[in-house]
Every structure is written in C-alpha cells, then in structure tokens.
Amino acid sequence: MTEIAVEAAEVPAQLPQVRVAVLGAGKMGGTLLQAFLKQKLFAPDQIHATVGHAERAIALSTQWGVDVTTKNLEAAQQADLILIGVKPFQVPELIEEIRPALTPEKTLISFAAAVKTSAIEDAAGMEIGVIRAMPNTPAALGAGATALCRGRFVSATQMELAERIFETVGRTVTVNEKHMDAVTGLSGSGPAYVYIIIEALAEAGVKVGLPRDTATLLAAQTVFGSAKMVLETGYHPALLKDAVTTPAGCTIDGILELEEGGLRVTLIKAVMRATERAKQLAAG
Ligand SMILES: NC(=O)c1ccc[n+]([C@@H]2O[C@H](COP(=O)([O-])OP(=O)(O)OC[C@H]3O[C@@H](n4cnc5c(N)ncnc54)[C@H](OP(=O)(O)O)[C@@H]3O)[C@@H](O)[C@H]2O)c1
C-alpha cells in the first residue's frame, strides 16, 4: 500500500485536547494514524500507538515520529480516545488487557471487522462509549469510505468526534449496527473488486492494441471520473450511463456484452458472499 509521507506538524493540531491511542497500528491503523498526522488533526505527541512486535514498534516510531510500543495498557492509560485495530479474534483479549485503563469518560472506536459494539462493552464491563467503524484502504489517500455505528453508551459528542476523525480520510456514513456486515461486503471489500475491474479494463485495452501503461491509466481514470460524476452530480448511475450511450453507437454494444457476461449479477453476488462471510466471522 502507498505510504503517506508524514510531515512535521507546522500548525497546531485541530483536536489539541484529545489524546489518542491506536492499538494495533497495522495496515489500517497505520493508514489512519498517518492520515491524522498529515491532516494535522493530532500532533505527534498526542498519539501513542502499539503493534505486536517490539522491533516493528521501534521502526514505526522512527518512521512516523510518534511513540510506538507493544504496551497496550500504557498507551490506553495515556489516551481519552482509544482506537482498536488488531485482528477481530484479538479484540476480546485486548480489551481485557486494557480494562484497568478504561473509564466511562473514555471513547473506544473499533474498526475490527465483525466485532460487535456489545461484545466490546461486555468485555470492558462498564458503560463506556463504543463506536464501530468500517473504513476501507483508499483512506490512505484521503479517499476512504467509512461507515460508523454507535454502541449503547455513545454521546452525540463522541459520535461527532468519530465523524470528524474519519472525515480526515474520506467520506463517512452512519448506519445501524445491523448493516455493518453489509458495509464490510460492499465498501470494506469493495476496493478489491474495483481493482479487478480496472485490471480487466486495462487488459482489454492491451487486447485492442493500447500500450499497457496507457491502458491502465485510462481504465483507472475512467473509474475515478465516473465515481466522481456519481458523487458530485448526485444523478442516478443509470442516468449517467444513458448519457454515454448513443443510439446504435459503440457503448450499447459494450453494454450488451456486459449484460450477457452477467457483470451486474456477479457484482451483486460478490457483495452478498462477502457480507455472508462477515456474518460468519461475527459469529466466531
Ligand atoms: N485492511 C483493511 O482493508 C481493513 C479495512 C477495514 C477494517 N480492517 C480491520 O482492521 C484490523 C486490522 O487489519 P489490518 O489489515 O490492518 O491487519 P494488520 O496489518 O495485520 O494489523 C494488525 C496490527 O495489530 C498488531 N498487533 C498484533 N497483536 C497485537 C497486540 N497484542 N497488541 C497490539 N497490537 C497487536 C500487529 O502488529 P505487528 O505488525 O507487529 O504484527 C499489526 O500491526 C482488522 O480487525 C480488520 O478487520 C481492515
């Protein structure tokens, strides 16, 4: 994944009163942490992060210019806002480990797939605000899509804080927790589906004679531009598709092939399968 270049904070952090712990600063946790620094949402001295391996902690500490250790409890003690980024199966054990540092005034945000807010509340053993987030990897470039949902003890202020944080890495939506597995199947896994589509379009470009780098650029920019059209015009995708499709032109022939090949149904089934898998993970 593309690493974000971290620049020293030149202006004051935008949330100077909040101390943050990122427990499990791996691919997603590290992406978020670097985005926070890049956006100057938090100053480096407001953040304490942890990973599983001590040597990795040292390397990341140097790379990011923030305190990175393997000490979850210490990091949680020094934070008002605790982000949980370990693998789903590790979450209960992690909450158990940091329990002495938890108080009802602190906020927990977990982005572990499939782990319910109630499971975290139960493991914490107190009425603490737990927010679940499902970001995706384009967050690395500030183009992420994050769905948020709230646990039982979350205040409006805590929810606003979560929105503010995830808005630094893209767009956010708030959903009912029952939809989080669907979000995982759609936007959590979605970048992988779209990369396959881009790769296939680029292969197609090669097949019809374009140099590969030209074909890849055209394919990626076409996906980017089309997404931007949907987001910024607010028009239904079908209407935008119709605007490209001249009667008896080229596009309708391409669409005919897509329909015959079942692209639409295949994508629907992909999201359904990934959603089912997320449900299974949730069930343990
Ligand atoms: N990747 C995605 O697209 C994505 C999207 C949405 C949500 N998520 C969620 O994000 C979480 C992490 O996924 P990932 O892809 O970022 O995996 P990852 O890169 O493997 O990150 C997991 C991190 O947890 C650290 N860790 C392991 N044991 C620990 C412990 N006991 N205490 C503190 N840290 C510990 C690991 O440290 P070491 O590096 O030292 O092993 C690693 O840095 C998962 O729950 C996943 O469901 C991921």
The ligand as an SDF file (V2000), in Angstrom:
LIG
                    3D

 48 52  0  0  0  0  0  0  0  0999 V2000
   -7.0980   -3.8340    5.7640 N   0  0  0  0  0  0  0  0  0  0  0  0
   -8.3320   -3.3910    5.5190 C   0  0  0  0  0  0  0  0  0  0  0  0
   -8.7250   -3.0770    4.3890 O   0  0  0  0  0  0  0  0  0  0  0  0
   -9.3040   -3.2120    6.6590 C   0  0  0  0  0  0  0  0  0  0  0  0
  -10.4900   -2.4950    6.4290 C   0  0  0  0  0  0  0  0  0  0  0  0
  -11.3760   -2.3200    7.4970 C   0  0  0  0  0  0  0  0  0  0  0  0
  -11.1010   -2.8820    8.7260 C   0  0  0  0  0  0  0  0  0  0  0  0
   -9.9580   -3.5950    8.9050 N   0  0  0  0  0  0  0  0  0  0  0  0
   -9.7230   -4.1950   10.2210 C   0  0  0  0  0  0  0  0  0  0  0  0
   -8.5240   -3.6850   10.7300 O   0  0  0  0  0  0  0  0  0  0  0  0
   -7.9500   -4.6500   11.6120 C   0  0  0  0  0  0  0  0  0  0  0  0
   -6.5070   -4.8430   11.2450 C   0  0  0  0  0  0  0  0  0  0  0  0
   -6.4180   -5.2600    9.9110 O   0  0  0  0  0  0  0  0  0  0  0  0
   -5.1150   -4.9200    9.0630 P   0  0  0  0  0  0  0  0  0  0  0  0
   -5.4380   -5.2860    7.6700 O   0  0  0  0  0  0  0  0  0  0  0  0
   -4.6450   -3.5600    9.3870 O   0  0  0  0  0  0  0  0  0  0  0  0
   -4.1290   -6.0270    9.6810 O   0  0  0  0  0  0  0  0  0  0  0  0
   -2.6060   -5.8880   10.1600 P   0  0  0  0  0  0  0  0  0  0  0  0
   -1.8420   -5.0590    9.1960 O   0  0  0  0  0  0  0  0  0  0  0  0
   -2.1320   -7.2820   10.4280 O   0  0  0  0  0  0  0  0  0  0  0  0
   -2.6990   -5.0830   11.5340 O   0  0  0  0  0  0  0  0  0  0  0  0
   -2.8390   -5.6750   12.7720 C   0  0  0  0  0  0  0  0  0  0  0  0
   -1.8660   -4.9750   13.7020 C   0  0  0  0  0  0  0  0  0  0  0  0
   -2.0940   -5.4390   15.0220 O   0  0  0  0  0  0  0  0  0  0  0  0
   -0.8320   -5.5710   15.6370 C   0  0  0  0  0  0  0  0  0  0  0  0
   -0.9410   -6.4640   16.7770 N   0  0  0  0  0  0  0  0  0  0  0  0
   -0.9490   -7.8280   16.8100 C   0  0  0  0  0  0  0  0  0  0  0  0
   -1.0720   -8.2450   18.0850 N   0  0  0  0  0  0  0  0  0  0  0  0
   -1.1360   -7.1470   18.8700 C   0  0  0  0  0  0  0  0  0  0  0  0
   -1.2620   -6.9250   20.2510 C   0  0  0  0  0  0  0  0  0  0  0  0
   -1.3790   -7.9410   21.1130 N   0  0  0  0  0  0  0  0  0  0  0  0
   -1.2760   -5.6610   20.6960 N   0  0  0  0  0  0  0  0  0  0  0  0
   -1.1850   -4.5960   19.8560 C   0  0  0  0  0  0  0  0  0  0  0  0
   -1.0700   -4.7560   18.5220 N   0  0  0  0  0  0  0  0  0  0  0  0
   -1.0520   -6.0000   18.0390 C   0  0  0  0  0  0  0  0  0  0  0  0
    0.0610   -6.0970   14.5650 C   0  0  0  0  0  0  0  0  0  0  0  0
    1.4180   -5.8690   14.9520 O   0  0  0  0  0  0  0  0  0  0  0  0
    2.6690   -6.4740   14.1310 P   0  0  0  0  0  0  0  0  0  0  0  0
    2.6870   -5.7080   12.8590 O   0  0  0  0  0  0  0  0  0  0  0  0
    3.8260   -6.2010   14.9990 O   0  0  0  0  0  0  0  0  0  0  0  0
    2.3480   -7.9190   13.9420 O   0  0  0  0  0  0  0  0  0  0  0  0
   -0.3960   -5.2410   13.3870 C   0  0  0  0  0  0  0  0  0  0  0  0
    0.3200   -4.0460   13.3720 O   0  0  0  0  0  0  0  0  0  0  0  0
   -8.7550   -5.9280   11.4620 C   0  0  0  0  0  0  0  0  0  0  0  0
   -9.5850   -6.0990   12.5950 O   0  0  0  0  0  0  0  0  0  0  0  0
   -9.5640   -5.6950   10.2170 C   0  0  0  0  0  0  0  0  0  0  0  0
  -10.8350   -6.3270   10.3040 O   0  0  0  0  0  0  0  0  0  0  0  0
   -9.0390   -3.7560    7.9090 C   0  0  0  0  0  0  0  0  0  0  0  0
  1  2  1  0
  2  3  2  0
  2  4  1  0
  4  5  1  0
  4 48  2  0
  5  6  2  0
  6  7  1  0
  7  8  2  0
  8  9  1  0
  8 48  1  0
  9 10  1  0
  9 46  1  0
 10 11  1  0
 11 12  1  0
 11 44  1  0
 12 13  1  0
 13 14  1  0
 14 15  2  0
 14 16  1  0
 14 17  1  0
 17 18  1  0
 18 19  2  0
 18 20  1  0
 18 21  1  0
 21 22  1  0
 22 23  1  0
 23 24  1  0
 23 42  1  0
 24 25  1  0
 25 26  1  0
 25 36  1  0
 26 27  1  0
 26 35  1  0
 27 28  2  0
 28 29  1  0
 29 30  1  0
 29 35  2  0
 30 31  1  0
 30 32  2  0
 32 33  1  0
 33 34  2  0
 34 35  1  0
 36 37  1  0
 36 42  1  0
 37 38  1  0
 38 39  2  0
 38 40  1  0
 38 41  1  0
 42 43  1  0
 44 45  1  0
 44 46  1  0
 46 47  1  0
M  CHG  2   8   1  16  -1
M  END
$$$$
